[in-house]
């Protein structure tokens, strides 16, 4: 699930640790079969092409970019970064 990516991120951005740990806990327990399942819990999540879902972390200070296989509920963490970093990703993908 990209836990190493998240561990490296919170080592630098310690203020995000609690929010990231809470998101991981919820994502592991979730059975997201459709985007609506995510929207119920995360109404501010952004849905992009190719099953990419971007979550706001810590009051939208950070953005967590994922790819979700809805049929199997597998979540792959692509990257996590500041909102400014996300703005650069969005235009370079």
N, C-alpha and C positions, 0 to 999 in steps of 0.2 A: 504493500500500500504506500510505499514511498516514505516509510518512517524515518529512514536515514536523512532524507531531504528535510523533514520537519525537525529532526533532532539538531541538525546543523544550523538550521534557521534560528531555533530558540536559544542555541548557545550564543548567538550574536545578539538576538533581540529577546532578551530575557523577559521583558514585559509582556510578550505574547505567549509565554509558556502556559499559563493557566487556560487561556482561550484555545490554544492548539490542543492541549491535552483533553479538554472537554469536547472539542470537535471530533477528535480521533475516537474517543469513547462512544460518542453518539453514532459516528459513521460505522464503527464495528458492529454495533447493535442494530443498525437500521436495515430495513429491507426496501430499498428504493427501487421500485419496479417501473415508475414513470416519473417524469419531471414534476407532476403534481404532488407526488409523495414528498419531494424535497421542498417544494414551495410551501407546503403546509407548515413545516418546521422552520424553514429559512426563506421567508418571503422576499428578501433582498438578493437572493442568489441570482446570478446571471447565467443564462443558458446560451451557449454559442454552438457553432457548427461542430459536427463530429462528436456529439455527446459530451462536449466540454461543459463543465459547470464551474463557475467561479463563485466562491464563498467569501463574504466579508468576515474578517476576523478582527476581534477587538475593536468593535465599533467602526469598522471600515478603515481602520488604520493600516491593516494588512489585507492582502488578497491571496486566496488559496485557489490555485488553478488545478482542476482535476479533470479526469476523463472517467465517465461512469458507463459500465456495461449494464444496462438496466435489466436485461434478461437474467443475468447471474448475480446482480447486486455487487459486482466487483468495482472497487474504487481505486483508481491509480492517481497518485499525486504527481502532477507534472512539475509544479514549482510553487513557491510561496515567496512573497516579497512585499515591499511597501507599495502604497497606492501609486506612487510615482513610477516605480519599476513596472507595475502592471500596465500603466499607460504605454510604456515602451513596448511591452510584449504584445499588447493588443494591436499595435500598428505594424509589428514585424512578423506576425504569424501568417 
